Amino acid sequence: MKRILLDCDPGIDDALAIALAHGSPELEVVGLTTVAGNVGLEHTTPNALRLAEFYGMDVPVAAGAQRPLVRPRHTASTVHGSTGLGDVVLPEAKRQPHPEHAVDYIVDTVSASPGEISLVAVGPLTNIALALRKEPRITEWVREFVIMGGSYTRGNVTPAAEFNIGADPEAASVVFEAPWRTVVFGLDLTHQARASAEVRERFTGLGRLQHELLAPCLDFYGSNRQYRELGPAIHDACAVAYVISPELFTLQEARIDVETSGRFTSGMTVTDFASEETNNAVVATALDQRGFWDLVTDAFERVARTMPAAPSA
């Protein structure tokens, strides 16, 4: 069984990624760390706590960076809603956040189990950059480092920049310059993972999970104009799926550098597939869509069977 530490900014697709991780028998979730991103930290941390209790997870949730390293905060509330989960309102969590800062939790968890933790970041990379500054040896201690972020052909917050990278390009630059091989799931890959009407039909019969979370979240997500025709892309789940079943993805080695100063290209992940000697990343380019949705559906069914009963009125 692989052990996964998920750094996230819930966020609708983060919520689905957390469910995938929790519902996968191949994974043990050792913690959720939160960062400002899709919405502010004042929402991402409570969302992570509420989602964990909703799913029936017994994991620490540690709050992290409230803002990018040097830039003003930029959110995606127009896509995820003002509190991050669209129109979904989950019960307030009974548990409090872990007393450690997310950066300390990442460093302590990885250092305590060298070679065992898959560190997966599906929000802006602020926490990861700060963890690298505090303890550069985490690059040696992780089993693998996987992100959802970037693109080699397009952006979604500007023509050049994907949101997670564009929200904190300086942090992303620190991460890609570190001496590890980052496994990258960018928009070119994640746009292949769309929750179409046919896919959503597979989620019927999942009880509270479907009615209280999946359906309203995907309805809200899908109302965004870029998703109306094909269905919303559940970006973050792709990074988690890789940890479970890497054979679902076609991968290509590349050199990625992050633009931090361009007037029109700030946040761009400049990707060179021809640079063999200086490669610092493995980029996912194609998805086995049938296998991916089989994996996700099986995990969601497992979550639906084991989640706590609805609280009494």
N, C-alpha and C positions, 0 to 999 in steps of 0.2 A: 504494500500500500504506500502510495506517495503522500508526502505531507506538504500542504500548500498554505502559504501565507498570502492573503489577498489584500493589496493596497487599493482602495476604491473611493469613489465619490458618489454614492447612491442618490439619485440616478436610476431611471427605469431599467436600462440595460444592465447596470450593476446589480439590480435586484434579481434579474434573471440569471446572471452569472453566479451570484451567491447561491441561488437555488440549485443550479447545476452542480456546483462544487459540493454542496451538502448532500445532494441526492445521489452522488456517484460513489459506489462502494469501493472504487479504486483510490479514493482520496480521503485523507484526514485533514480537515481544516483546523489549523493551529492558531488562527487569529485573523481578525479583520482590522485593518488600520485605515483611518479615514483622512481625507484631504479635501480642501476646498477645490471645487471644480464645477461640476454641473450646477450645483448650488453652493451656498456658503457652508462652512464647517458647522455653523449653528443648525443646519439641516442635515448634512451628510452623516454626522455622528449619531443623532437621534434616529435617523432612517436605518442605519446599520444595526443599532440596538433593537429597533422595532422589528426589522426583518428577521434578525436572528431568533427572537422570541416567537415570531409568527411561524417560522419554519421549524422551531423546536431545536435550535442549535445551542449547544453549551460551549461557547467560545469567547475569549476575551475580545473586546472592541476597544481599541486605543485611538484617541483623537490626535490628529497631527497638525500640519501646517494650515494656518488660517488664510494665508495669502501667498502669491508667488514670491520667488526670491527677491526680485527687484521691481517688478511691475505692479500696476494696480490690478485688483482682482477683476476677472472677467468670467461671467457665468453663462450657462446655457439654459436658463430658466424658461426661455420661450419654447424650448423643445421638451423639457422635463417637468415644467410646471414650477410654480413659485416655491414649493417645498421639496421638489425633486421627484415625487412619485405620481405626477399627474394629478388626477382627482382622487387617488386612493388615500384614505386616512386610516392608518393602522393604530391600534391601541398604544397608548404610551407605555414604553418599556418599564418593567419593574427594576431591572438591573441598571447600574451606573457604569460609565466607561471605566476601563482599566486605569489604574492610577498613573501608569507610565505614559509619557509622551510616545506617539507612534514611532518616532525616529528611534528612541531608546528601545522600544519593544522589538522593532525590526532587527536592530543590532544584537540585542540580547538573545533573541530567538534563533537567529541564524548562527551566531557564535557558539551557542550551546549544543548545536547539532550539525557540525560541519558535514557538508555533502549530502544532507538529508532534505533540506527545505527548498521547494520550488517557490521562488518569490515572483509573484504575478502582480503587475501594476496596471490598473485599468482606468486610471484618472491622470491628471497632471502629475508630473514626476518630481514634485517638490520634496515630498518625504524621502524619496529614494536618493535624490541629490544630497540632502542634508545627512542622510545615513552614511553616504559615501564619504562626506567630509569628516564626519565623526569617526568612522572606522573603515578606512579604505579596504581592509582585508575581507569585507563581506563579499567582494568579487571572487575571492578564493573559496569562500565557505558555502555559497549557495549551490544547490544541485543544478539549478538552471534559473535564468532570469528571463521572464516573458512579459511583453507589454502589449496593450492595445493602444495604438497611436501612430500618427504619421500616414504617409502615402507616398507612392512614387509617381503618381500621375495627377493628383488633384488635391484640393482642400475642401473643407466644409464650413469654415468660419471666414476664410478669405479664399481667393482662387488658389493660393499656394499652401495654406496651413490647415491641418486637421486640428480639431479643438484641443485634445489633450496636450499636444505639443505646442500649439499656439498660445495656450493659456499660461505657459511658463517655459518659453524657449531656452532661457538660461539654465534652468534645471535640466531640461532635456539634453542640452549640450554637455553638461557635466556627466550625465549618465552615459551618453554614447562615447565620450572620451575615456571612460573608465576601462580598465583592462579585463573586460569580460565580453562574451559573445551574446548580444541581446537578440532574442527571438521576437520578431516584430509582426504584429497583426494590424495592418493599416487598412484604410478605407477600401483599397483595391480588393482585399480579401473579404472584409466584413460585409461589404455590399452584396456578397454572394450568399449571405446568411440572413435571408429576409423571411419574416413571419407572414407569409402569404395566407390567403383565406384557406387554402388546402392544408397548410401547416397548422393553422389555428384550429382546424377541425379535429386535429389529433389531440388537442388539449381538452376536448369536451369530456365530461365525466370525471374531472379532477376535483370536484367538490369545492371546498373553500378556496383552495389554491387558485382554481380557475375563476370562480365568481368574484372573490374579494381582491384578487391581485392581478392575475394574468390578463383577464379580459379587459378590465378598466385601464390597466397600464398600457396594453397594446393598442386599445382604442385611442387613448390620448396620444401616444407616440405616433400612431399611424395617421393622426389628423394633421401632422406636419406636412406641408405641401410637397416636400421632397420624397415622402414615403407613400403618398396616397395610392399611386398606381400599382406598385409592386409589393407593398407591405413594408413595415419597418425593419431595418437591419438591427439585429441584436448584437452589436459590435463586441461587447465585453465577453460574452459567453464563448467567443471563438478562442480567446487566449486561455480560458479555463479548459476548453475542450482539447486543446493541444496537449496540456499536461496529462490528460486522461488517455487520449488516443492520438498520438502524433501522426499515425499513418493516415489520418483523414486529410492531411494537408500536403500540398506540394510546396517545397521550400527551396529558396535559392540564396546563396551567400552573396553579400554585398558590403560596400562601404557606405555608411550613413553619417553625414554631418548635418548639424542643425544650424540653419541661418538665424542669427540673432539680431542683425543690424539692417537688413534690407528694408527699404521703404515699402516695397510691395510684397516682399517675400519673407518677412519675419515669421518664424515658426515653421518654415518649409523644411522637410526632411530630404536633403539633397542625396539621392541614392545612385550609387555607381555600381552596376552589376559586373563591370569589367575589371575592377580593381582587386586583383587576387591577393597581393602581398599585404595590403592594408585593410582587408575585410574586418569589420567589427560587428557584423550583424548577420542574422539569418532571417530572410524575409519570406513570409507566407504569400504565395501567389495564386493558389487554386485550392478549392474546397470540394471534398466529397459531400455534396449536399444531402444525399439520402442518408449516408452514414452519420452525418452531423445531427440531423433532426431525429434519427433513431436514438442517438445518444442522449440528446436533450429530452426527448419525450420519456424515455425510460427513467431518467433522473427525476423529472417532474412527477411521474407516477409514484416513485418511491417517496418523494417529499410529501405528496398528497396523502399517502397511506399512513405516514408516521407523524405528521404534524399534530400539535395539540388541538383539542376540541375548542370550539369557539367559547370565549368567556361568557358567562351567564349575564343576562341583562340586569 
